[in-house]
């Protein structure tokens, strides 16, 4: 078992399809990470520098623009994780399984 | 609110210690029979589960990682149960009650670390490690120094977090149940010892799952009843809040809580990346079967935690609208303002008790008892997770890997882990006792800062950067640990408020050091890895590719299903 996986890892090293898959999955992960950082620190800096923007009325009532923006940050965290899990657990995991099966055959 | 006190609120928030004042103000309340009976039901149920868990805990993998048999959904709930403290429930709703919108800023901060955990850490951690995150940081680096570093990082984070929880628990239970502080701390300590020492990860997981369900259920009911009062129109609720809150329309927008950008960013970094370095949270990823389930657990956890924080905001506004004009919830001497509203700070047991009082207002004394019991259960689930993480660092990292160089028998290792759990529990009771009247609010902030400045950089660099060497990790990690601790001690919230030095004398101007201590750690790892020209360092760099392939594929991962 231990030796099998060591051999498999050695065989994967030179496999271009494997490296391409990981590159794509990592790119998605880093893009989503940067998005989350931008959304959150954007929110924090908006609070630090432009309180008026968040304090203005959303549609004439007492509900301010800040309420949907704040909730939006919370929902965006959930949506971004959903996107990653959906893609990684289906498309990328399927591709990975095919690559591992192929490498094992050869 | 002034800037200084604003930032200490963050730390106060995470720790129930903010509730410390509560008990001192309201004194010891009468025994609350409903709350105690409901809590006893919870205790009996969880002890039953512990007995069942003990019967199935045979191997080290069972004890540390529940045999890898937890599903993604269950682990998502357990993570939520591990992470949502009594303080985030009572503290954030109390902050919304007192300041309105500013409370939302904090609830957002506590959530945004989760996507980062998913994108960068979760699946790689699962693929490389077995029981602790030190398994990952020492994967290709020299085990002895790196395990010592990561176990130190774990134990320091666990210690500060645990003290804050114990003191907060004692104060909270004293107020809610009418138990003596010392009894409360002993009860919490003994229960967590029993869960962890007998039931290991299986029992800890189920305690956390049950607690998460109770907390989410209780908070949902509270929020539902609040919205029901306003025919499910948030605008109507906000309108009423603006009408009666002393801050009027200001409750609907950001106040002065976040002022200067350096503090804001430093705080944001600690919250966001500290989450990704909390040992008891990271340990949860080894309880699932593979990377797929690890990803799913973060997705569910993010959903539950985000939903919960939205509820706390509704609960806070509900407390404004339903309690602020009712003298029954305010101190005897409190005087209502011209419009009939009391000052939020005059609430019985301070504003941190607003969610508890609200439960009585919308659901009577039976629901009050339920929410009190949930708060107790919440504390237990968090301290059990912390104790298990600490015990595992002692037995798996320090004893089995460092002392015995990987030659310890599984049986001895698990026995030592159980002994460590008992000792950590006793120590926690003792520290909880001696810190009773100390201001420990800064300790959770410190735990997050250390997690972000020591555990997280070492973990991230060892996973992502080929050039990382033992020397770089060791020096960089300790730079983060020591600088975070030192800067917190020199910060206004500890130097002035805890140690009693005159205002303005603090040598370090910010309450949260993460921006600086994290930079020191990352630069340390980078520079000392670069200059490391030893043979060992070359071998470590050469070993990166195999680690990288395993981290991305799960080939060879512990407990992985054979492909």
Interface residues (C-beta under 8 A of the other chain):
Chain A: X1 X2 X5 X6 X8 X9 X10 X12 X13 X18 X22 X25 X29 X30 X32 X33 X36 X37 X39 X40 X41 X43 X44 X45 X47 X48 X49 X51 X54 X55 X61 X62 X63 X64 X66 X67 X70 X71 X73 X74 X75 X77 X78 X80 X81 X82 X84 X85 X88 X89 X93 X96 X97 X100 X101 X104
Chain B: X101 X104 X105 X107 X108 X109 X111 X112 X114 X115 X116 X118 X119 X120 X123 X234 X235 X238 X239 X242 X249 X252 X253 X254 X258 X259 X260 X261 X264 X265 X268 X272 X292 X295 X296 X298 X299 X302 X303 X306 X309 X310 X545 X546 X549 X550 X552 X553 X555 X556 X562 X563
